[in-house]
Amino acid sequence: EVADLSTGLPEGAINGVVLQQPGVSGRVWDQSDVIAAAKDRSALVTVAADLLA
């Protein structure tokens, strides 16, 4: 499921979260709150980085 995480994680069970850096606008977002919330729920977190974006 693809979700907008700007307002937090969706309800229900979460196995993992994949985050993209930078975003589609080229901006690098501080995603530490989303990462911490996912880890609090025992989810795995991956950050995909496109350094040429």
Backbone torsions as a table, in degrees:
resi	resn	phi	psi	omega
1	GLU	NA	134.2	175.3
2	VAL	-97.0	131.1	-177.1
3	ALA	-138.2	148.9	172.9
4	ASP	-80.8	112.8	-175.8
5	LEU	-94.2	8.8	-179.4
6	SER	-65.8	-20.0	178.6
7	THR	-107.3	8.2	179.3
8	GLY	113.9	178.3	-179.1
9	LEU	-78.4	149.2	176.7
10	PRO	-69.7	160.1	177.7
11	GLU	-69.6	160.5	176.5
12	GLY	96.2	-178.0	-177.7
13	ALA	-70.7	140.2	177.4
14	ILE	-131.0	125.1	177.6
15	ASN	-90.9	-34.2	-177.6
16	GLY	-165.7	162.0	179.8
17	VAL	-132.9	133.5	174.4
18	VAL	-114.6	120.8	-179.3
19	LEU	-111.0	147.8	-179.7
20	GLN	-111.2	134.2	173.9
21	GLN	-132.3	137.0	-15.4
22	PRO	-71.4	169.8	178.7
23	GLY	-71.8	-177.7	-177.0
24	VAL	-63.0	-23.9	179.5
25	SER	-86.0	-6.8	-176.7
26	GLY	92.3	-5.5	-179.4
27	ARG	-79.7	139.0	174.8
28	VAL	-93.9	122.1	-176.6
29	TRP	-98.6	145.9	171.8
30	ASP	-80.7	106.8	-176.1
31	GLN	-106.0	20.2	-176.9
32	SER	-63.2	-33.6	178.4
33	ASP	-66.8	-42.1	178.8
34	VAL	-66.2	-41.8	179.4
35	ILE	-63.1	-45.1	179.6
36	ALA	-62.9	-42.3	179.6
37	ALA	-64.3	-39.9	179.0
38	ALA	-66.1	-43.2	179.9
39	LYS	-66.5	-34.5	175.8
40	ASP	-61.5	-26.4	179.3
41	ARG	-99.6	16.8	176.9
42	SER	62.3	29.5	178.1
43	ALA	-93.0	149.7	173.0
44	LEU	-80.6	147.3	-179.5
45	VAL	-127.6	132.1	175.1
46	THR	-125.5	136.4	174.9
47	VAL	-115.2	117.4	177.2
48	ALA	-91.0	124.7	-177.0
49	ALA	-117.4	126.4	174.4
50	ASP	-105.9	95.7	-173.7
51	LEU	-69.9	-14.6	179.0
52	LEU	-96.6	0.3	-178.4
53	ALA	-72.9	NA	NA
